Amino acid sequence: FAGSIIAVVLSVVLISSLVGAVVAFEGVNEGNVKVVKDKGAVTGQYLEPGWHFITPFVQGTKSIETRPQTYTMSSSGGEGERASRDDSVRVLTSDGLAVDIDVTVRYRVTPAMAPLFHEEYRDLATAQERIIRPTVRSELRTEGGNTDVTEIYTGEGQTRLKLAVQRALDVEFEGSGLTLQAVQIRNVRLPVEYAASIEQKKVREQKIQEAQYEIQVAEKNKERDVIEAEAEAEKIRIKGEALRENPEVLELREIEALLEANTIYVPRDTGLSLTKEVESTDENTD
């Protein structure tokens, strides 16, 4: 009987050991780390992807995703963290017009700082609500309030907004376990009436450009005509000089012209110029 009891005890110990060994191995998926806790408190240690041994029944873990994250505030339906409604940032410009701005922030949790991040924010959603969202909204409204609507619509103005948000987030992320990767100003929606005036201005500018192009073409055509006329005049001048210097050429040309006109040529010094028709009449008279 005693032997049976010992066998049972040994079996229980063996099974418990096996179960404990299985529980003691902790797996971490790629793109994540696990923060190690001791009796619920963050220890400052973290586990990288792979298999790790932990003390069962004492230590616990919390998985933190370290892949690049995207947080978008947009007016487009189906996009961003609050896709069911317009989540763009409304900004009042220095000239009193309200514009809506779409913005995207790309960031990630720094693996080595995952314990600090978890202790402060617990998860990504909390960090987005406590750091990213309020910082972006505040900085866009501050910087946009110092910019007029015409500038905010240009690439230069949007770059100013982006850089202002980047600087603010870099400050807020310091010591938080978060690393900023990029800020993108994706779209600026102007008030309807201002957008219409901008479109009209573009149309006017296009018409002006077209008119300027037509003027340039006409000027080029005029220059070409002048050049051609000058060339023709120069050709005539050269021909005239050549004929004046060579009168026999002019006389030959005159003979050729009279022959083509069916006219008999008589030298100039006789003062006569008879045609075949005149010659025929004289013969009938004889």
C-alpha positions in Angstrom: 0.0 0.0 0.0 2.8 2.4 0.9 4.5 1.6 -2.5 1.3 2.6 -4.3 1.1 5.9 -2.5 4.7 6.7 -3.4 4.0 5.8 -7.0 1.0 8.1 -7.1 3.0 10.9 -5.5 5.8 10.4 -8.0 3.3 10.4 -10.9 1.7 13.7 -9.7 5.2 15.3 -9.3 6.2 14.1 -12.8 3.0 15.3 -14.4 3.2 18.7 -12.6 6.8 19.0 -13.7 5.8 18.3 -17.3 2.9 20.8 -17.2 5.2 23.4 -15.5 7.8 22.9 -18.2 5.2 23.4 -21.0 3.8 26.5 -19.3 7.3 27.9 -18.7 8.0 28.1 -22.4 6.6 31.4 -23.9 6.4 32.0 -27.7 6.6 35.4 -29.3 5.4 36.0 -32.8 7.3 38.0 -35.5 6.6 41.7 -35.4 5.9 41.6 -31.7 7.6 41.6 -28.3 6.3 40.5 -25.0 6.7 42.6 -21.9 7.6 40.4 -18.9 5.6 41.0 -15.7 6.3 39.7 -12.2 3.2 39.3 -10.1 1.5 41.8 -12.4 4.2 44.5 -12.2 6.3 45.4 -15.3 9.9 44.1 -14.7 11.5 46.1 -17.5 12.4 43.0 -19.4 10.9 42.0 -22.8 11.0 39.0 -25.0 11.9 39.2 -28.7 10.3 36.9 -31.3 11.0 33.2 -30.7 10.7 30.8 -27.7 11.6 31.8 -24.1 11.6 30.2 -20.7 9.8 32.1 -17.9 9.0 31.2 -14.3 5.5 29.6 -14.3 2.8 30.9 -11.9 5.0 33.9 -11.0 5.8 35.7 -14.3 3.4 36.8 -16.9 3.7 38.5 -20.3 1.9 41.1 -22.4 2.3 41.2 -26.2 3.1 44.6 -27.8 3.1 45.0 -31.6 6.2 46.6 -33.0 5.3 46.7 -36.7 4.9 50.1 -38.3 1.5 51.6 -37.5 -0.6 54.1 -39.4 -3.0 56.6 -37.8 -5.2 58.5 -40.2 -7.6 61.4 -39.6 -9.6 61.8 -42.9 -12.8 63.1 -44.3 -13.2 60.0 -46.6 -15.6 57.4 -45.5 -14.2 54.0 -44.7 -10.7 55.4 -43.9 -8.9 56.1 -40.7 -9.6 55.2 -37.1 -13.0 56.8 -37.1 -14.1 55.7 -40.6 -17.9 56.1 -39.9 -17.7 59.9 -40.0 -15.6 62.9 -41.1 -12.5 62.8 -38.9 -10.4 65.4 -40.7 -9.0 68.3 -38.7 -10.8 71.6 -39.2 -8.5 74.6 -39.2 -9.4 78.3 -39.0 -6.8 80.2 -41.2 -5.4 83.6 -40.4 -7.9 85.2 -42.9 -10.9 83.6 -41.1 -11.7 80.8 -43.5 -12.2 77.2 -42.3 -10.4 74.4 -44.1 -10.5 70.6 -43.5 -7.2 68.8 -43.5 -6.6 65.0 -43.9 -3.4 63.8 -42.1 -1.7 60.5 -41.7 1.0 59.7 -39.0 3.3 56.6 -39.3 5.0 55.4 -36.2 6.0 52.3 -34.3 6.8 51.0 -30.8 10.6 50.8 -30.2 11.2 47.2 -29.1 13.7 48.0 -26.4 11.3 50.6 -24.9 8.3 48.3 -25.0 8.2 47.9 -21.2 8.2 51.7 -20.7 5.5 52.0 -23.3 3.3 49.4 -21.8 3.7 50.8 -18.3 2.6 54.2 -19.5 0.0 53.5 -22.2 -0.9 49.7 -22.0 -1.7 49.5 -25.7 -1.6 51.4 -29.1 -5.1 52.6 -29.0 -4.5 54.4 -25.7 -1.3 56.0 -27.1 -3.2 57.2 -30.2 -5.9 58.9 -28.1 -3.6 60.4 -25.5 -0.6 61.5 -27.7 -1.1 61.3 -31.4 -4.6 62.6 -31.9 -4.5 65.6 -29.6 -1.0 66.7 -30.7 -1.9 66.6 -34.4 -5.1 68.5 -33.9 -3.5 71.1 -31.7 -0.5 71.7 -33.9 -2.4 71.9 -37.1 -4.8 74.5 -35.7 -2.0 76.5 -34.2 0.1 76.5 -37.4 -2.9 76.9 -39.7 -4.1 79.8 -37.6 -0.9 81.6 -38.6 -1.3 80.9 -42.3 -3.7 82.3 -44.9 -5.9 80.1 -46.9 -4.0 80.7 -50.2 -0.7 79.5 -48.7 -2.2 76.6 -46.9 -3.5 75.3 -50.2 0.0 75.3 -51.8 2.7 72.7 -51.5 4.8 75.1 -49.5 2.1 75.7 -47.0 1.3 72.0 -46.5 5.0 71.4 -45.9 5.0 74.0 -43.1 2.1 72.1 -41.5 3.8 68.8 -41.8 7.0 70.0 -40.3 5.2 71.6 -37.4 3.3 68.4 -36.6 6.6 66.4 -36.9 8.4 68.6 -34.5 5.5 68.5 -31.9 5.2 64.7 -32.1 9.0 64.2 -31.8 8.8 66.1 -28.5 5.8 64.1 -27.3 7.3 60.8 -28.3 10.5 61.3 -26.4 10.7 58.8 -23.6 7.3 57.3 -24.5 8.6 54.2 -26.3 7.2 55.5 -29.6 9.3 56.4 -32.7 7.9 58.7 -35.4 8.5 57.6 -39.0 6.5 60.1 -41.1 3.7 62.7 -41.2 1.8 63.2 -44.4 -0.7 66.1 -45.1 -2.8 64.2 -47.6 -5.5 66.7 -48.6 -6.8 70.2 -47.9 -10.4 70.9 -48.5 -11.2 74.5 -49.1 -14.6 76.2 -48.5 -16.9 75.7 -51.4 -17.0 79.4 -52.4 -13.3 79.8 -52.2 -12.7 76.6 -54.1 -15.0 77.9 -56.9 -13.0 81.2 -57.0 -9.7 79.3 -57.2 -11.1 77.2 -60.1 -12.3 80.4 -61.9 -8.8 81.9 -61.4 -7.2 78.8 -62.9 -9.5 79.0 -65.9 -8.6 82.7 -66.4 -4.9 81.9 -66.1 -5.3 79.2 -68.6 -7.0 81.5 -71.1 -4.3 84.1 -70.5 -1.6 81.5 -71.2 -3.5 80.4 -74.3 -3.7 84.0 -75.5 0.0 84.6 -74.8 0.8 81.5 -76.7 -1.2 82.7 -79.7 0.5 86.1 -79.6 3.9 84.3 -79.5 2.9 82.2 -82.5 1.7 85.3 -84.4 4.9 87.1 -83.6 6.9 84.1 -84.8 4.9 84.0 -88.0 5.4 87.8 -88.5 9.2 87.4 -87.9 9.2 84.6 -90.4 7.3 86.6 -93.0 9.6 89.6 -92.5 12.6 87.3 -92.9 11.2 85.8 -96.0 10.3 89.2 -97.5 13.7 90.6 -96.7 15.3 87.5 -98.4 13.1 88.0 -101.4 14.0 91.7 -101.6 17.6 90.8 -101.3 17.3 88.3 -104.1 15.6 90.9 -106.3 18.3 93.5 -105.5 21.0 91.1 -106.4 19.3 90.2 -109.7 18.8 93.9 -110.5 22.5 94.6 -109.9 23.5 91.6 -112.0 21.3 92.8 -114.9 22.5 96.3 -114.7 26.1 95.1 -114.9 25.2 92.7 -117.8 22.7 94.4 -120.2 23.1 91.6 -122.7 21.4 89.3 -120.3 18.4 91.7 -120.1 18.3 91.8 -123.9 18.3 88.1 -124.1 15.5 87.8 -121.6 13.5 90.4 -123.6 14.0 88.3 -126.8 12.8 85.2 -125.0 9.7 87.0 -123.8 8.8 88.2 -127.2 9.3 84.8 -128.7 7.0 83.3 -126.1 4.4 86.0 -127.1 4.8 85.1 -130.8 6.4 88.5 -131.6 9.2 89.2 -134.0 12.0 91.2 -132.4 13.7 94.0 -134.2 16.8 95.6 -132.6 16.1 98.7 -130.5 18.1 101.2 -132.5 15.8 100.8 -135.5 12.8 102.0 -133.5 10.7 99.2 -135.0 8.9 96.3 -133.4 6.9 94.2 -135.9 4.6 91.3 -135.1 3.8 88.5 -137.4 0.3 89.8 -137.8 1.6 93.1 -139.2 4.0 91.3 -141.5 1.1 89.2 -142.9 -1.0 92.4 -143.6 1.9 94.0 -145.6 2.1 90.9 -147.8 -1.6 91.1 -148.7 -1.2 94.7 -149.6 1.5 93.9 -152.1 
